[in-house]
Amino acid sequence: MRAWRIGAVVAGLGIVVAGALAAEEAGLVLLDAPRGAWLGELRKDAPVQVIEERDGWRRIRIEGWVRDTAPLPPGAPGAAAPSMAVLRGVLTPRPGMQPATVGGGLAVLFVPDLPGTDAAHRALGEPCRAALAEIDTRLAALQDEVQASLNSSSNFKEAAQRNDRAKAALAAAQKERTDRLADCRGQAEAFFSERAVARTVSDAAGRFEISGLAPGRYRVVAMERTAAGARGWSMSADVPGGADVRLEGRAADGPDPYWNLH
């Protein structure tokens, strides 16, 4: 390892430095990652140890002293343990949900950035809505064609052949819709799973509990697919620092995770 005294952008404890700025006269600006968030600033001649160089940045380690009255960052040795909020809820059936039973044994996902999450979820669902609407239009026309085909000719054999072709086209369109719906539901599940920062599992009574969530707003989502269909839960939760949150008895106040597609 090399010890440096440099004027550069640095990040974090065990830290990244932008080598291109090493000659600047400014102090050492601490970032939590390359081009990341500001953490603090040191004198430009502060002694630092370079432990990694990558893509024009230097990860460094610094050592120094602070007064014992200065607050330590969360997670640092000797820092006070943060107060952990506990969020509890239950997956009760929504109006019209089939089956009308609690959501037991389901993964419950906690997704941050509630406004951004909802907007991105809506945008992802639009192509699904458009595709299924187009298929439904074709299905209606094909169903009419099946009904009309038997009376399309005085020749029974010819009419029967037309009817068989119309039924085959109808069956193909129905399968296309089933496959497209399954694909849309898979996209919805992947959307929330990829964005979840925490998750737990509901018990047989549909109850769930989680602690350690950072303060903020979350979309709480649970989804279930069976051979009979799909159902989902979506609730918003404001988690304050150190205060418990209860979602028991809360009705869904967000979009259906499956976009109400059936």
Secondary structure, 3 states (H helix, E strand, C coil): CEEEECECEEECCCEEEEHHHCECCCCEEEECCCCCCEEEEECCCCEEEEEEEECCEEEEEECCCCCCCCCCCCCCCCCCCCCCCEEEEECCCCCCCCCCCCCCCCEEEEEECHHHHHHHHHHHHHHHHHHHHHHHHHHHHHHHHHHHHCCCCCCHHHHHHHHHHHHHHHHHHHHHHHHHHHHHHHHHHHHHHHHCCEEEECCCCCEEEEECCCCEEEEEEEEEEECCEEEEEEEEEEECCCCCEECCCCCCCCCCCCCCCC
